[in-house]
Amino acid sequence: MKLHKLASPLGSEILDIDLSRPIDDATFRQIDDAFSERSVLVFRDQVMTPAQHVEFSRRFGGLEIHVLKQYLLADFPEILLISNVVENGKPVGIADAGQQWHTDLSYVEIPSRCSILYAKQIPEPGPDKTYGDTCFVSTAAAYDALDPEMQKYLGTLKARHSYLKRPHVRAKLSEEQKKQVPEVIHPVIRTHPVTGRKCIYVNESFTTEIVGLGKEESDALILQLCEHCQSEQFMYRHKWRVGDVLMWDNCSTQHLAVADYGPEQARLMNRTTVRGTAVF
């Protein structure tokens, strides 16, 4: 196994490994350590069954079952389908997943540790362009770039997160599903449970307010932090190939799926989500 850094300050490609085969404990520890350090890992040219995808994911912890159960893979509810493909008049997966900057499951009391996405089908690239890239930013590096006074101030604040912030998401949920995702409050600055690094934990998709601030001041601070985190100096942009397996840390990163392709350009991804630990 070899490791190749893709960008600064995050992202590495793991070379010479086949995720469809058993991984010994020593090699897995290397992968896990690299993941904690680099926040985003890429494994190219993989061929995995759903069972192998689930087995690899479980090495990192227990798996989440997404609230949108209509988009779970038959026989493997741990796998959420992300796709614009329509079969028999119905979408097979979530077509607009991740098209705003966010961190997965920040809207639950104990957010996920990481997500592991497997590219089954991607829009055909053009002669000088790829479609459906995913951008990642390091919220740990973004925190480090703040001045000490701002770091100290943000460390005293908490923010409210809600899965129902976006109207088009609310429309997809039944009343019973809505009850499964109540609003939660987390620190604005989160500590990584492995590295101890401080990370900005505010995102435009799910953060609705800074607790204790007036609406105008709260909205302005959320916007300021989101724009700061989204700076290119903290970014890695992944250009997908079929067979890519990509995993990202949901404490120390945010990501955005670039929606620059049409409905005729099929995209199909299988995603698992690993349970995390309480936010502190």
N, C-alpha and C positions, 0 to 999 in steps of 0.2 A: 504494500500500500504506500502511495506517495501523495503528498499534499502540495497543491499549487495555488498560491494566493491570487485572487482574481481582481481585487481592488483594495483601496485603502479608504476607510478603516475596517471594512468587513468583506466577507466572501472568500471561500476557498473551494477548489475542485479537488475531490478525492479520486486519485487515479489507481488503476490496476486493482479493482475490486468488483466482484460480482455479487450483487445483493440477493440473487436468487439462491445462493449457496449459503450454508451455515457459516457464521462468523465466530471465530474463537474469541474468548474473553479478552485476551491481550489486544487483539486488533480492535475489538469493540471499544475498549478503554481509550485507544488512540483516537477513534472517531469521536467519542463523547468529549474528550478533552479538546479536540480541534473545534468541535461545535461550540463549546463554552467560550473559547477564545475568539472565534471568527464569526459567530452568530448566524451565518448562512453557509450551508454546504451543498455542493452540486456533485452528483454522480451521473456521468454521461453513459449513454449506450446500454441502458439496463433493459432486461426483459423479465418481468415479474408477473406471476399470477396474483390475483387478489389475496389469496392465502399467504403468499410470500411477502406481499406489501404489508399486510397486517402483522405478520410475524416479526418483520424487521422493525416496524413501528413500536411494537410492544417491548422491544429491548430498552426503549427510552422511558417507559412508564405505561400506566393504564390508558385506555383509549376512550375518547368522548363519543357519544352518539348525538349527532346534530338534531336540533329541534325541527328542522325541515325534513321530516321523515319521508316525504314523497320523493326526495332526491337521493335516498340512500340506495346503495347497490344491493340487489337481491342476493340473499344468503350471506352478505357481508355488511351488516348495518354500521360497522366501524368506518366504512368508506363512503364519503360524500362525493357525488358526481358534480363536477363543475363543467358546464357545457352549454353551447348554443344550438345543439342538435335537437331537432324535433322529430318524433316518431309517432305515427298515428294521431297527429294533431296535437300532441302534448310534448312539452320540453322534457328531455331525459335528465337534465340537471339544472343547476342555478346558472342562468345565462349571464347575469350581470354581477357576479361575485367579485368583490374586491376592487370595484372601479372608482372608489374613493380611498384616500389614504386611511389606513386603519391598522390595528393589531388584533389578531383573532381572539374573540371571546373576552375582550376587556369588559364586556357588559355582564359578566357573571361574577359571583363572589370569589370563586377560585378559578382564575383564568388558566388557559392551557399553557403548557410548557412550550410546545412547538407544534408545527404543522409540517406534514410530509406529502408533497405533491408529485404525482407521477404523470408525465405527459404521454397520453395515448394517441392523441391526434392534435395537430396544430395547423393554423392557417398556412397555406403554401407561401414561402418567402418569395419576394420579388428579386430582380437582379441585383439590387443594392439596398434592400430593405427587408427586415423581418417584421412580422405582425404579432400582436398579442404579447409583447414583452412584459416582464414584471420588474418593477423598480423596488429596491429595498434601501432603507436608510438606517443608520445606527443611531438610536436614541441615546445610547451611552456616550458616543462621541459628541452628539449634540449637547448633552448636559455638560460635558467637559469644556465645551467652547463658551459656555455662559460665564459672565463675570461673577466673582464670589458673592457679591451682594444679592444678585438675582438668584443664585443657587440657594443662598440662605433663606430668602423670602419664599421661594417656591417650596422649600422643604417644610414650611409651616402650613401648606394648603392641601385641601382635598378636592376631588372632582367627582361629579356624578356621571355615570355611564348608563346608556340605555340602548338596547337592541332596536327599540321602536322609534329611534330618532328620525329615521328616514321614512317619509310617507309611503313610498312604494314597497318598503319592507313590511310595514304594518298591514298593508292590504293583502299580503300573501298568507298571513297567519290567522288561524282560527282563534276564538276566544280562549280555548283551552291552551293553545300554544303560547298565547300572550301571557298567560298566568305562569308559564314555565320560565319566563325571562323578565323578572321584576328588575327595577332599577337598582343599581349598586353604587357605592361610594368607595373610591380608592385614593391613596395619596397621589398628588401630582408628580412627585418624584418617587420612583420605585427602586428598590435595591435588588440587584440580581442575586438570586438565591445561591448560586455557585461561585461567581467571581467577586461578588460584593460591590460591583460597579453601580453607580447611580445612573438611572435612566429616566428620561422624561416620559411620563405615562399619561399623555393627553393626545387624542386623535380626532380628526374631523368627522369620522363616521359615527362614533358612539359617545363622545364626550359632550354632554348637554350643558353643563354649567360648572363653574368653580364655586364651591360651597362657601356661602358667607359674603360673596361679592354681589353688588347690584348687577342687573342684566347687562348693561352697557359695558361696565368694567370687565365682567366675566367674559362676554363675547370677544372683547378686544384682546384679553390675555390668551384665550384659547386660540384665536387667529394668529397672534404673535408667536406662540409656541409651535403651532403647526407649521407656519411658514419657515420658522427657524429649523425645525427638524427636517423639512423637505429640501434643504439646500443640497446642491449637487456635491458639495465637498464631503458629505456624509453618505454618498449613494453608490450602490452597485446596481446596474441594469442588466437583467438576465435575458438573453436572446435564446428562446426555447428551441430544442430539437426533440423529435420523437424519441422516446426512451430516456429522457432526462428525469432524474429523481432529484428534487430540490427540497431541502428542509430549512426552516428558519425559526429563530428564537422569538417567541412572542412577548418576552420581557424587554429585550434590548433592541428590537427593530420595529419599524412600521413598513408596510408595503402597499403597492398600488398596481393593479392589473390594467395595462394600457389597452383601452377599447378602441383600436384603430382598424378593425376588420369588420366585414359585413356578415349578415346571416348566411350567405352562401359560402363563407369560408369557415369550414367546420373546425371546432375546437372541443376537445374532450380531455379532461383531467380527472384523476382519481386522488382524493385527498383523505388522509387520516389526520386526526388531531390528538395529541398526547396530553393527558391531564397534567396540570401544574400544581403549584403550592400557593398558599395564602400570600397576598400582596403585603409587603412591608417596606 
